[in-house]
Amino acid sequence: MKVLANDGVSQSGITALEKAGFEVITTTVAQEQLEDYINKNDIVVLLVRSATKVRKNIIDNCPSLKVIGRGGVGMDNIDVDYARNKGLHVINTPAASSHSVAELVFGHLYGLARYLHNSNRDMPLEGDSKFKNLKKAYAKGTELKGKTLGVFGFGRIGQATAKVAIGAGMKVIAFDPFIEKTDLELEFFDGQTLNFEIKTISKEDVLKQSDFITLHVPAQKDYVIDDAEFKLMKDGVYLANAARGGVVNEVALVKAIESGKVAGAALDVFEKEPTPEIQLLMNPALSLTPHTGAATNEAQDRIGSELASQIISILK
């Protein structure tokens, strides 16, 4: 049986699948050629990340397909319900990349709080001629310890981010309409563990109380953060979106930065991926990454192994 990993898959996943008798193809097929390629090669399993879309045309016109797998959490690039109604198995890896996303968020937040995203640009250009000027410009950093992190969406990734925050000495508050409270267990290098009970509060209270805000919600019809939400936030708040493009109104975000409401923001995802707006790319108050939240070697190994395990369970 043939598996097409159209957006790639880790070697750990390939090895596990090949040991189980699958042929793994890692050719990247263009979206418009995908249907034809699947049919010509009798592909049984299609694995994707966020780049490839699996819509009704592929589901309807590719009878060899039995499994569609998403290496990651969100499956908005797959017509999941339609595929399942047609008898296909649709799988994903909701837990594999949680910590990787959490670490990226904190990489951004630490960088923003100490102006690293700008200093790393300016030092190579002007570090030898304007050292004292740059030192003065970047001398008013902010510590995260003792500050309040507001988490929107308290599923696996939100909880993983909360654990990093607690380890950094932050207070954590959270909003999630589907979760009332949860117990977080922090594990330490020497085998010790500590447990923290986090009770979710209202969206308005999270907006008003947070010094830093991070979003871990699925794609949805309306903005989660728009003009009204920015108005409720503290002046000088920091914001991170490593969830989905479109959950933050980017126009409203730029306005909030210009007014001083938002001191800085981190974006790993964009409304117009893969061609973000120039006004975002050029804004010095933004720390930017090209949708790399789950892009660590460790996460990709976990994703590949988890997908392989599910495929083998279903088809063997």
Order of alpha helices (4+ residues) and beta strands (2+ residues): beta-alpha-beta-alpha-beta-alpha-beta-alpha-beta-alpha-alpha-alpha-beta-alpha-beta-beta-beta-alpha-beta-alpha-beta-alpha-beta-alpha-beta-alpha
